[in-house]
Every structure is written in C-alpha cells, then in structure tokens.
Amino acid sequence: MMKKKDFSKFTKRNTHKRRSKEQAKSALMKALRDIGVDSDKVKVADIDLDIYEKRTSPKRKNICDRGIFRSSKGSYGFVTLENVERDIFIPGDSIGGAIDGDFVEVVYHKYNNYDGDEKTEGRVTKVLQMGRRTVIGTLCEDMRRHGRRYLRVFYIEPDDAKLSSAFPVRDLGGARIGEKVEALILRDGSSSPACDIIRVFGAPEDMGANYQAILAECDIVTEFTDAELDQAESLAAEPISYDGREDLTGEVIFTIDGEGAKDLDDAVSLRRLPGGRWRLGVHIADVSYYVAERTPLDRCVMQRGTSVYFTDKVVPMLPPALSNGACSLNSGEDKYTLSAIIDLDSEGNIENLQLKSAIINSRVRGVYSEVNALLSGNATSEIKKKYKTVLPTLERMAELYSVLLEKSKQRGAIDFDADEAVIILSPDGTPTHIERRERGLSERIIEQFMLTANEAVASYLTRRGIPCVYRVHEAPPPEHFADFLSYLESLGFDVRELRKHEPTPRDLANVLEIAEQKGLLPAVSYTMLRSMAKAKYSESRPGHFGLGIEEYCHFTSPIRRLSDLATHRIIRRVLFENKRAELYTSYAKRAAAAATEGELRAISAERRIEDLYKVIFMSDRVGESFEGTVCSITSFGMFVTLDNTCEGLIPISTLPGVYTFDERNLTLRSRYHSYRIADRISVRLEEANVIRGKLRFSVIEE
C-alpha cells in the first residue's frame, strides 16, 4: 500500500498538472491500478487531499508579461516586471537563451509554498531586446572529443559573475590564450550564444588592461570625436566679452577644491548684511554659453551624462579645451559664470535669489587641506600668505556654515557620512597605501553652500513654472522600511511610534542619533541606507527625502554633470533670452533620463576601478591577518570592511560550524555563535582576485 509520505511526493510531482482535489484523487487511483494495487481497497485520507489542495491552488494560471532579466551567480535568474512587486523566479532550464539585462517576454504562474507564502515561477519565451551586445572576459581553450579525435575549442570566461556560462568563440580576432578581450555576442536563438572577439585589452593581471575593460563593460565613452574636439577648441579660443554680463571681477570671489582638481565648476563669495543677514554668492561656470542645442557638444553631453572620476584619472564629459580650460574658474583669469546671489536671514532661511549672467576673476585657487589647516590654526606661514586676502571671508563662511548646519539638522536632513578611500599611487601607477578620507571643515562648508544654491534655484524655477531637472529622492519603499524597523527592533530600539505613520527625515535622523549613543551607528546607518530609495533625476518634483527639501536640483557642477548643464540652459533661454518655458519641458525630461543613466554607468565604473586598485594593493598580502568590521550579511556569507576600507567576502561555507541566515535580523547564526552587522572580527586574507576585483577572507577563530 502507498504510504502517506509517498502520496505527498506524488502530489508534489503532479502540482503542475492537477488543480483540484478530485483530479488528484483520480490520478492517484489510476497510478495505483497501474502498479497492480486494488484501488477499491485504498482509502485516501481527506486531510492529505486538503493539504494538496492548499498547495496547488485552483486559481493558478499562466500570466504573460514583459520585463528585464537578471541572472544570478548560479544558472537561474529573475525577471523584474514594471507593475509587479515581486520578481519572477526563472529556473536554469527555463532561461531560453536570455542574458543578464535582456528585455524579455516571460510566462509565469503564482503558487503558495509549504509555509503558505506566495511565490512566482516562470520561463522566458522570447528575448525582445538585447541588454548587452558584448561580453568581456578571458580567452580560454579546451580540448573536446569529437568522434575519435580531440578538437581545440575556444571560449570566453566572463569577468561578470552574473554571466555564469562560457561563450564559445567563433573568431579569435588576433587574441591569444589568456588575454582579456571584448567580444560581440552573436544571438542565433540558441541557449549558448557564440561570440566574435572585437578588442584585445592585454594580460588579465595587467592593471591597464583591467582598467580599460571596466570602462568598456560599463559603456563609458572615453574618446571625443573630431567634430567635438574642433568645436570645443574653437569656442575656447574666443576672447572674453563683457557685453550683457555683470562685472563681478572686483568682488572677493575664490574657489576651494581638491588638490588635483582641474575642472573648477564653482566659486564662492560672502557678505554680512544688516540685521545679522547674509549675502551668499555661488558662482558657477557658464557652460551653457559654450554648449548650445543640436551641436556636436550637445550630443556629446547627452551621450555621456557625467564625468567619471578615478584615483589618478578622469574621463571628462566635455573636451579638455572646455573642462580644464575655458570653463574652469582658474584663479587670476576672467571667466563667464551663472551666479546665484542668495540672501539669507540670520537663521539661514532663503529670503531672495538673483540669477546673474556675470564675469568673475577668482582671487585664490583654494585647496581643501590648506583651508582646513588655516581654519584650525595649524597653517604654515606660506599658507597664511597665500590666503591673506580671503581669510576674513573664510572666517565668515565658517560662521554661516554653523547656521546652515543647524537649519539642516532641524529639518531632519540625513547625513550618512560614508567613508571614502584615499588611494596613494607610486609613479608607475601601482597602489602603495590606502586610508580613509575624512571630510574637513572646508569640504563641509562648500557642501552646505552648494546645497543652499541648489535648493534656492529649484524653488525659484518651480514658483515661476519653469522646467527644471530635479534631483529627487523618494521616501523608503514600505516593504524595505518594514524590514528596517524589524532590524531595529532586534537591536532593542523602540519602534512602536515609527510603525504608526509614514517615515519622515526627522524620524530617521533621530534613529541615527540614538544609534550613535548606543555605539551602533555604523550598523544602523548601513542598514538604513539599504532600505532607502535610490536618488535619480526627474522633470517632476516629488522632493528629496534624504535632505528634507521639497524642491531640489543640481545647479553647481555643469562642467561634469548633464543635469546641471540642462538646468543652466533652461535658465539662460527662458530667463535671459525670454524663450517660452513650455518649449523646454520635453528637454528637461530627456536630460533627466540621460543624466540618470550616465550617473549609474559612472558609479558602476568608479566602484569597480576602486575595487581593482584595492585588490591589487592587497594581492601582496595574501595570508596576512587583519581587523575588520562586518558591513553586510547575506545568505551566502558576510562582507567585512578592513580599517583601510578594503572589503571582502567570508563565504558561509568556510565558517566553522553550520550557520543559517536570519533574514529578518540580518544575522548568521550557528548553535554556539552568531555574526551581526558592525561586529569587529579578525580575518585572514585568502584570495585577491584581480580579474574579478574581489577579496576573500576567512575568520580567525579565537
């Protein structure tokens, strides 16, 4: 007689075919007869069939939709649909030849698992649009048997771990085995697309080869066309004209930037007004004067979206003749600016804004480290001499900064104050030292002044109904925020009030203050950041949640950001040239989309190249021990950040004992021990993989 557990297995196997209790019973009776059992003598317990019916809902039906396919590190993947909250799980045998990033057609169904949770599963039926046209990796070879003979087979092992399968190579393109290459993916409908090599970067361990490969994989355009270069050089050669511009060359105006910066977008000035009020001047390079609509340079910035910055290099949005030359606010030179003159009351509230087409002459090329030394009283005599003419203004700026910072705190602006790395290179470009970068007072002053200008300009344009490329940051998604509250609860936070209403910036700022008091700031700050929505650009204005500001845009960096340049252009055309505002509505939308895409590409490239430098730096330290902090926990292990900001993975499979992932509390637990975010642990570096840009650690047991 078939046992109860055998029946459960049977019903599970037939889930996709049987949709009701009677169908299941009928199928079972037939199966019993097929194996020679007298089904009339068998009584199937109703309770078992009730369980079966619960697990195989009669409402289950196939749904057809379209979305973006994302592959995992394994052979399976997920499809993200626009109007469906939960991603669709795609088993490895149902991918249908899709590659990570493809826009696909998917057929899926919903079902309840054994815990009663709703799940989705589907299969890709068609690739509608290719997400990526090339693959980057290492050229490899293998010997495969073909009848009685062995044939050499060439394939590319992808650098991207999401591309779990190798790509057979049809045309080597002159590449040699072991070299890092880029290949064109050939789609023929098969589940294993072939490829033709179109570019050779060099040896896989070579830093330059990896650098170029990352830029290519992130779609970073690194070369300017002849038309773009010619137009930039022609414009840069034009003499400065004072016609139609306000002469501000007599004002005390100067720049403060990093020591190596060459594209100086912004300069500042400050005056005290009667009654404790302030007049802040934020003078921004007038790039919109040089980059006009429907020109090679206009198409150039729409394609790039932003400059991309690395440790020792930059891929500029504009040709050097403009970015480092005509547009850069170099000291001692007359330069065109779009100047925002902002009147503030004694508490830092914006009272008035004037936008001026102006000419300035920067008094000093300020450097953050020098100004920090000056304001802290540690400056050398040489530094004091350099800043002598602007020192009174700098002291007033420090005073206004304190006022603006207090105003920012009162409205609940969230300051995650994320650590950044400073990578020191040798003359040949090899990383020799890595340390944390700390923001000094001068960096914070400029940050607050730029934030004030961005808010003032966005509010000014909004009140007048003028299109703007807003910087938006929406409130945390409800499901992510609920998970964050559960995490706080596990740390002993009282979250009852937070569960009663939609979160506000002030709520989250208070959480960070309490976390700092409890000594849990790094863990709570990191987890909160994961729960937040991603900032983006938009022609509409849902507000900036993180800053607690209703109207906010980017106005202060048009040399390196399309978003700022677009807002400048709209100001120039509508306010200075009296064009109709509605003519620029569609332009604001297109610019916002292009700026968002460009920013995502740049962030990906910058992070990966920084990781590359870090892995190269650590590659000589395999086997050494370090102290680190657990910064993230997943189902496959935990990530640890060393004190020098280098980050690596400890796979769960390497931990001593059997550990399980507690998703609710973001914890790895075993019978005797557990790991949580912000735990300090000792680790050993086991691997520094230059090709993947990854570090792997192991725990040093106490």
Buried (B, 14 or more C-beta within 10 A) or exposed (E): EBEEEEBBEBBEEBBEEBBBBEBBBEBBBEBBEEEEBEBEEEEBEEEBBEBBBEBBBEEEEEBEBBBBBBBBEEEBBBBEBEEBEEBBBBEEEBBBBBBBBBBBBBBBBBBBEEEEEEEBBBBBBBBEEBBBEBBBBBBBEEEEEEEEEEEEBBBBBBBBEBBBBBBBBBBBBEBEEEBBBBBBBBBEEEEEBBBBBEBBBBBBEBBEBBBBBBBBBBBBBEEBEEEBBBBBBEBBEEEEEEEEBBEBBEBBBBBBBEEEBBBBBBBBBBBEEEEEBBBBBBBBBBBBBBBBEEBBBBBBBBBBBBBBBBBEEBBBBBBBBBBBBBBBBBBEEEBBBBBBBBBBBEEBEBEEBBBBBBBBBBBBBBBBEBBBBBBEEEBEEEBEEBBEEBBEBBEBBBEBBEBBBEBBBEEBBBBEEEEEBEBEBEEEBEBEEBEEEEEBBBBBBBBBBBBBBBBBBBBBBBEEEBBBBBBBBBBBEEEBBEBBBBBBBBBEBEBEEBEEEEBBBBBBBBBBEBBEEEEBBBBBBBBBEBBBBEBBBBBEBEBBBBBBBEBBBBBBBBBBBBBBBBBBBBBBBBBBEEEEBEEBEEBBBEBBBBBBBBBBBBEBBBEBBBBBBBBBBBBEEEEEEBEBBBBBBEEEBBBBBBBBBBBBBBEBEEBEEEBEBBEEBBBBBEEEEBBBBBBEBBBBBBBBEBBBBBBBBBBEEE
